[in-house]
Amino acid sequence: MGSTTDATNSNTPGSNSPEQPSLKRVMGPGLLLLFIVGDILGTGIYALTGKVANQVGGAVWLPFLVAFVVAIITAFSYLELVTKYPKAAGAALYTHKAFGVHFLTYMVAFAVMCSGITSASTASRAFAANFVEAFHLDFSTGIGITLLGLGFMTLVGLVNFRGVSESVKTNVVLTCVELSGLLIIIMIGLWALGVGDGDFSRVTTFDTGDRSALGAVVAGTALAFFAMVGFEDSVNMAEECKEPSRIFPKVLLTGLIITGCIYVFVSVTAIALVPVSELGEGDTPLLKVVQAGAPAFPIGIFAFITMFAVANTALINMLMASRLLYGMSREGVLPPPLGRVHSTRRTPYVAIVFTTLLAFGLITFVGEVPELGGTTALLLLGVFTIVNITVLVLRRQPVEHKHFRVPTILPIIGALTCGFLVTPFADRPAVQYQIAGILLGIGVVLWAGTVVVNKRLGKGGPEIDPEKLAEHE
């Protein structure tokens, strides 16, 4: 969910040196494309295919396709903004430039941080389910999965504490592993089609229960959108990209098209080989596809590929969340203890503990993959709604250099579609609003507490500079 650096690469808490060197521009089109594809691939398609099938039946590919269309419309808005303001700050920067309201900027940044925690919690549950399959354990639900998820998140927290510096070259390797699992599924589907196995007639059938087909597709899209998130993180790489105004638009759109096609092919293969009733059970839908389409394939190998893919998602998101929390503390909009750095490891240990405990709570008291994944999509769809609006507002603030300009109709459509998918009209379960509300409520409490402390200390109200905040993401 974002590029991160260890606290050792930042100033010590409380210092804000105005003379910071610019980031080295090392990314060409190839590395940028791999980064974008790798950031989008992950837990969503590996864990949620069956849950989306529960919403619509055999036409499981359709919500993924609609989610892709919504994502690519919003991507056009990001393209205008990132080429207009090629800074590694993303939605918080655009919100601040458009509205100049510190609290709104803070809440956008906090929502992005919360989406990282819910995404990582989703990945932990998927990791636990695949761990059970890989090692042939006797439990698949309940306390066993929860304990495995908590154990996995503890490991992620320890790795985070030790200090991990994400690099583009490492991302290339991780992308290849994640991509290999999905290509295996597609090859199995092509083989099944060639030899006459599977039932490809299922891909045009709807099983929506009491809902209309349209209502089911909308509900499925609200969940499937989780699989398309990640592309927005690429804006954090703008300062490290060669000629961003020229190459960024075509590379981002190419990456989205590649992942969108992969997701449609994977979902078609899944439903052709596994009936909806089976695909929608549990949190390992693609393992069932491999078992049905290629029974001789070592299922343990695919389980490990899936575990690796979702583990990568969890680690990247928890790194992002803890560093973003640390950065907000350094900016003085969150309590100072959250900005403390460990004297030996030089990592933001208080922020790491705080974000890990939030993840523990989500895994323990929510646990279900569709609710955590749906909450991630809910939070980011809210952010995307604001981003689409900022494009129109910032048209009043021209810049001197040339940049990509999106047709005005697209951010309008993007704001309306993303905003609609945030509302209850998308048939989103109430628990997702409750989870998001609790997380954002924690953010409001932390902000209010900081205001009270600052007043007692004679300081001004909290102010946030998203460009400085991005230095710590």
C-alpha positions in Angstrom: 0.0 0.0 0.0 2.9 2.3 -0.2 6.6 2.7 -0.3 8.3 2.9 3.0 11.6 3.7 4.5 13.0 2.9 7.9 13.2 5.7 10.5 17.0 5.6 10.2 16.5 7.4 6.9 14.5 10.2 8.4 15.3 13.0 10.7 15.1 12.5 14.4 11.6 13.3 15.8 11.0 16.9 16.1 13.4 18.0 13.5 12.2 19.3 10.1 15.2 20.2 8.0 14.1 22.3 5.1 17.1 21.3 3.0 16.4 17.7 2.1 17.9 16.1 -1.0 15.5 15.0 -3.7 14.9 11.4 -4.3 17.0 9.7 -7.0 15.2 9.1 -10.2 16.0 5.5 -11.0 12.8 4.0 -12.2 12.2 3.5 -15.9 9.0 2.2 -17.5 9.9 -1.5 -16.9 10.5 -1.2 -13.2 7.6 1.1 -12.7 5.3 -1.3 -14.5 6.4 -4.2 -12.3 6.0 -2.1 -9.2 2.4 -1.2 -10.2 1.4 -4.7 -11.2 3.0 -6.1 -8.0 1.2 -3.6 -5.8 -2.2 -4.5 -7.2 -1.8 -8.3 -7.2 -2.1 -10.0 -3.9 -4.7 -10.9 -1.3 -7.8 -9.7 -3.1 -7.9 -12.2 -5.9 -6.3 -15.0 -3.9 -8.8 -14.8 -1.1 -12.0 -13.0 -2.3 -12.9 -14.8 -5.5 -15.3 -17.2 -3.7 -16.9 -14.4 -1.7 -17.6 -12.4 -4.8 -19.1 -15.6 -6.3 -21.5 -15.8 -3.3 -22.8 -12.4 -4.3 -23.5 -13.0 -8.1 -23.2 -16.6 -8.8 -21.3 -17.8 -11.9 -20.8 -14.3 -13.4 -18.1 -13.8 -10.8 -15.9 -12.1 -13.4 -18.4 -9.2 -13.9 -17.8 -7.4 -10.5 -14.1 -7.7 -11.1 -14.6 -6.1 -14.5 -16.8 -3.3 -13.1 -14.3 -2.7 -10.3 -11.5 -2.4 -12.9 -13.6 0.2 -14.8 -14.1 2.2 -11.6 -10.4 1.9 -10.7 -9.2 3.0 -14.2 -11.5 6.1 -14.1 -10.0 7.1 -10.8 -6.5 6.3 -12.1 -7.0 9.0 -14.7 -7.6 11.5 -11.9 -4.4 10.3 -10.2 -2.6 10.7 -13.5 -3.5 14.4 -13.7 -2.5 15.0 -10.1 0.7 13.0 -10.0 2.0 14.7 -13.2 0.9 18.1 -11.9 2.4 17.5 -8.5 5.1 14.8 -8.8 5.6 14.5 -5.1 5.6 11.3 -3.0 2.6 12.3 -0.9 -0.5 11.1 -2.7 -4.1 11.8 -1.6 -3.2 13.8 1.5 -1.1 16.3 -0.6 -3.9 16.7 -3.2 -6.5 17.2 -0.5 -4.4 19.8 1.2 -3.7 21.7 -1.9 -7.4 21.7 -2.9 -9.0 22.6 0.4 -6.2 23.6 2.9 -8.1 22.1 5.8 -5.6 20.4 8.2 -8.2 18.2 9.8 -9.5 16.9 6.4 -5.9 16.3 5.2 -5.2 14.4 8.5 -8.4 12.3 8.2 -7.5 11.3 4.6 -4.0 10.3 5.7 -5.5 8.4 8.7 -8.0 6.6 6.4 -5.2 5.5 4.2 -3.3 4.2 7.2 -6.4 2.4 8.5 -6.9 0.8 5.0 -3.4 -0.6 5.3 -4.2 -2.2 8.7 -7.5 -3.7 7.4 -5.7 -5.0 4.3 -3.0 -6.6 6.3 -5.6 -8.2 8.6 -7.3 -9.6 5.6 -4.0 -11.0 4.4 -3.4 -12.6 7.8 -6.6 -14.5 7.7 -5.9 -15.7 4.2 -2.4 -16.7 5.2 -3.8 -18.7 8.1 -6.3 -20.5 5.9 -3.6 -21.4 3.3 -1.2 -22.5 6.1 -3.8 -25.0 7.3 -4.0 -26.4 3.8 -0.3 -26.5 3.2 0.4 -28.4 6.4 -2.8 -30.5 6.3 -3.9 -29.3 9.8 -7.2 -30.5 11.2 -8.9 -27.2 11.7 -10.1 -24.6 9.1 -12.3 -22.2 11.1 -12.8 -20.8 14.6 -10.1 -20.2 17.2 -7.4 -22.1 15.3 -7.5 -19.8 12.3 -7.7 -16.8 14.6 -4.6 -17.9 16.6 -2.7 -18.6 13.4 -3.6 -15.1 12.1 -2.5 -13.5 15.4 0.8 -15.5 15.2 1.4 -14.4 11.7 0.7 -10.7 12.5 3.1 -11.0 15.5 5.8 -12.2 13.1 5.0 -9.3 10.7 5.3 -6.9 13.7 8.6 -8.3 14.7 10.0 -8.0 11.2 8.6 -4.5 11.0 10.4 -3.7 14.3 13.7 -5.2 13.2 13.6 -2.9 10.2 12.8 -3.6 6.6 13.6 -1.2 3.8 11.4 -1.9 0.8 13.3 -1.7 -2.6 12.0 -1.8 -6.1 14.3 -4.7 -7.0 12.8 -6.8 -4.2 9.4 -5.8 -5.4 10.2 -7.3 -8.8 11.0 -10.7 -7.2 7.8 -10.6 -5.1 5.7 -9.6 -8.1 7.1 -12.6 -10.1 6.1 -15.0 -7.3 2.6 -13.5 -7.0 2.1 -13.5 -10.7 3.2 -17.1 -11.1 0.4 -18.3 -8.9 -2.2 -16.5 -11.0 -0.6 -17.6 -14.3 -0.8 -21.2 -13.0 -4.6 -20.7 -12.6 -5.0 -19.3 -16.1 -2.9 -22.2 -17.6 -5.1 -24.7 -15.8 -8.2 -22.9 -17.2 -6.8 -23.0 -20.8 -6.0 -26.7 -20.3 -9.5 -27.5 -19.1 -11.0 -25.6 -22.0 -8.8 -27.5 -24.4 -9.6 -31.0 -23.1 -13.3 -30.2 -22.4 -13.1 -30.3 -18.6 -15.0 -27.8 -16.5 -18.3 -26.1 -17.2 -17.7 -22.7 -18.9 -21.5 -22.2 -19.3 -21.5 -21.2 -15.6 -19.7 -17.9 -16.4 -23.0 -16.4 -17.7 -25.3 -17.5 -15.0 -26.5 -15.4 -12.1 -27.4 -16.7 -8.6 -28.4 -13.6 -6.7 -30.9 -14.9 -4.2 -33.4 -12.1 -3.3 -31.4 -9.4 -5.1 -31.7 -8.2 -8.6 -28.8 -9.0 -11.0 -27.9 -5.3 -10.9 -28.0 -5.2 -7.1 -25.9 -8.3 -6.8 -23.3 -6.9 -9.3 -23.1 -3.7 -7.3 -22.6 -5.6 -4.0 -20.0 -7.8 -5.6 -18.2 -4.8 -7.0 -18.1 -3.2 -3.6 -16.2 -6.2 -2.4 -14.2 -7.0 -5.6 -12.8 -3.4 -5.6 -10.4 -4.6 -2.8 -8.6 -6.6 -5.5 -7.9 -3.4 -7.6 -6.5 -1.2 -4.8 -2.8 -0.6 -4.8 -2.4 1.3 -8.0 -2.7 4.6 -6.0 0.5 3.7 -4.2 2.5 4.2 -7.4 2.1 8.0 -7.0 4.5 7.7 -4.1 7.2 6.6 -6.6 6.7 9.7 -8.8 9.9 11.4 -7.4 11.9 8.3 -8.2 10.6 8.0 -11.7 12.4 9.2 -14.8 10.3 11.7 -16.7 7.1 11.1 -14.7 5.0 13.4 -16.8 5.8 11.5 -20.0 6.0 7.8 -18.9 3.7 7.6 -15.9 0.3 7.8 -17.6 0.9 5.0 -20.1 2.7 2.8 -17.6 0.0 3.1 -15.0 -2.8 2.4 -17.5 -0.8 -0.6 -18.9 -0.4 -2.0 -15.4 -4.1 -1.6 -14.6 -5.1 -3.3 -17.9 -2.7 -6.2 -17.3 -4.0 -6.8 -13.8 -7.6 -6.4 -14.9 -7.3 -9.0 -17.6 -5.5 -11.4 -15.2 -8.4 -11.0 -12.7 -11.1 -11.7 -15.3 -9.2 -14.7 -16.6 -8.7 -16.1 -13.1 -12.3 -15.6 -12.1 -13.6 -17.2 -15.3 -11.3 -20.2 -14.7 -12.3 -20.5 -11.1 -16.1 -20.6 -11.7 -15.7 -23.0 -14.7 -13.9 -25.5 -12.6 -15.5 -25.2 -9.2 -19.2 -24.7 -8.6 -20.3 -21.5 -6.8 -21.4 -23.5 -3.7 -17.9 -24.9 -3.2 -15.9 -21.9 -4.4 -17.6 -19.6 -1.9 -16.8 -21.8 1.1 -13.7 -20.9 3.2 -10.8 -18.6 2.4 -8.8 -20.7 -0.1 -10.8 -20.5 -3.4 -7.9 -20.7 -5.8 -6.5 -23.8 -4.0 -9.9 -25.5 -4.8 -9.4 -24.5 -8.5 -6.0 -26.1 -8.6 -7.3 -29.3 -7.0 -10.2 -29.5 -9.4 -8.4 -28.6 -12.6 -5.0 -30.1 -12.0 -5.3 -32.8 -9.3 -1.7 -34.0 -9.9 -0.3 -30.5 -9.2 1.4 -30.4 -5.8 -1.2 -28.4 -3.8 1.3 -27.6 -1.1 3.4 -25.6 -3.7 0.5 -23.5 -4.7 -0.5 -23.0 -1.0 3.0 -21.7 -0.4 2.8 -19.3 -3.4 -0.5 -18.0 -2.0 1.0 -17.6 1.5 3.9 -15.7 0.0 1.7 -13.4 -1.9 -0.6 -12.5 1.0 2.4 -12.3 3.4 3.9 -9.7 1.1 0.7 -7.7 1.1 0.5 -7.8 4.9 4.1 -6.7 5.5 4.0 -3.8 3.0 0.8 -2.6 4.4 1.9 -2.7 8.0 5.2 -1.0 7.1 3.2 1.8 5.4 0.7 2.1 8.3 3.4 2.3 11.1 5.5 4.8 9.2 2.6 6.9 8.3 1.5 7.0 11.9 5.0 7.9 12.9 5.1 10.6 10.3 1.9 12.2 11.6 3.3 12.2 15.1 6.4 13.9 13.8 4.2 16.5 12.2 2.6 17.2 15.6 -0.9 16.1 14.7 -0.7 12.9 16.8 0.6 12.4 20.3 4.4 12.6 20.5 4.9 9.0 21.9 3.8 7.6 18.5 6.9 9.3 17.0 9.4 7.6 19.3 12.3 5.6 17.7 14.0 2.6 19.2 17.5 3.4 20.3 19.0 0.2 18.9 16.8 -0.8 15.9 16.1 2.8 14.9 12.5 1.9 14.0 9.3 3.6 15.2 8.5 1.0 17.8 5.5 2.7 19.5 3.8 3.2 16.1 4.6 -0.4 15.2 3.0 -1.7 18.5 0.0 0.6 18.1 -0.8 -0.5 14.5 -0.1 -4.2 15.3 -2.5 -4.0 18.3 -5.2 -2.5 16.0 -4.6 -5.5 13.6 -4.9 -7.9 16.5 -8.3 -6.4 17.4 -9.5 -6.7 13.8 -8.3 -10.3 13.5 -9.8 -11.3 16.8 -13.2 -9.5 16.8 -13.9 -9.4 13.0 -11.7 -12.1 11.4 -13.9 -12.7 8.4 -12.0 -12.0 5.1 -15.0 -10.4 3.2 -15.7 -7.9 6.0 -12.0 -6.9 6.4 -11.5 -6.7 2.6 -14.8 -4.8 2.2 -13.7 -2.3 4.9 -10.4 -1.7 3.1 -12.3 -1.0 -0.1 -14.8 1.2 1.8 -12.0 3.4 3.3 -10.2 3.7 0.0 -13.3 4.4 -2.0 -13.9 7.3 0.3 -10.4 8.6 -0.3 -10.9 8.1 -4.1 -14.1 10.1 -4.0 -12.2 13.0 -2.5 -9.3 12.6 -5.0 -11.7 12.8 -7.9 -13.2 16.0 -6.5 -9.7 17.6 -5.9 -8.9 17.2 -9.6 -11.8 19.6 -10.4 -10.9 22.0 -7.6 -7.3 22.2 -8.5 -8.0 23.2 -12.1 -8.1 26.7 -10.6 -4.4 26.3 -9.7 -2.4 25.9 -12.9 1.3 25.0 -12.8 4.0 26.1 -15.2 5.1 22.7 -16.5 3.1 20.5 -18.9 1.1 17.6 -17.3 -1.5 15.0 -18.1 -5.1 16.4 -18.2 -8.0 14.1 -17.8 -11.3 14.9 -19.6 -13.5 16.7 -17.1 -16.3 14.1 -17.4 -14.1 11.3 -16.0 -13.4 12.7 -12.5 -17.1 13.6 -12.3 -18.0 10.0 -13.1 -15.2 8.8 -10.7 -16.5 10.8 -7.8 -20.1 9.7 -8.4 -19.2 6.0 -8.8 -16.8 5.8 -5.9 -19.1 7.9 -3.7 -22.0 5.6 -4.6 -20.0 2.5 -3.7 -19.3 4.0 -0.3 -23.0 4.4 0.5 -25.4 1.7 1.9 -27.1 1.7 -1.6 -24.2 -0.6 -2.6 -25.7 -3.2 -0.2 -22.6 -3.1 1.9 -22.9 -5.0 5.2 -23.4 -2.7 8.2 -20.4 -4.2 10.0 -18.0 -2.7 7.4 -19.3 0.8 8.4 -18.9 -0.1 12.0 -15.3 -1.2 11.6 -14.4 1.9 9.5 -16.2 4.1 12.0 -14.3 2.7 15.0 -11.0 3.1 13.2 -11.7 6.6 12.1 -13.1 7.4 15.5 -9.8 6.5 17.0 -8.2 9.0 14.7 -10.6 11.7 15.7 -9.9 11.0 19.4 -6.1 11.1 18.8 -6.4 14.4 17.0 -8.6 15.9 19.7 -6.2 14.7 22.4 -3.4 16.3 20.6 -5.3 19.6 20.4 -5.9 19.6 24.1 -2.3 18.8 24.9 -1.1 21.5 22.5 -3.3 24.1 24.1 -2.1 23.3 27.6 1.5 23.6 26.3 0.7 26.9 24.7 1.2 25.6 21.2 -1.1 26.3 18.2 -3.6 23.9 16.7 -2.3 20.8 14.9 -1.1 21.5 11.4 0.0 18.9 8.9 2.3 19.3 5.9 1.7 16.3 3.6 4.9 16.9 1.7 6.9 16.5 4.9 4.7 13.6 5.9 5.6 11.8 2.8 9.2 11.7 3.8 8.3 9.2 6.5 5.9 7.0 4.6 
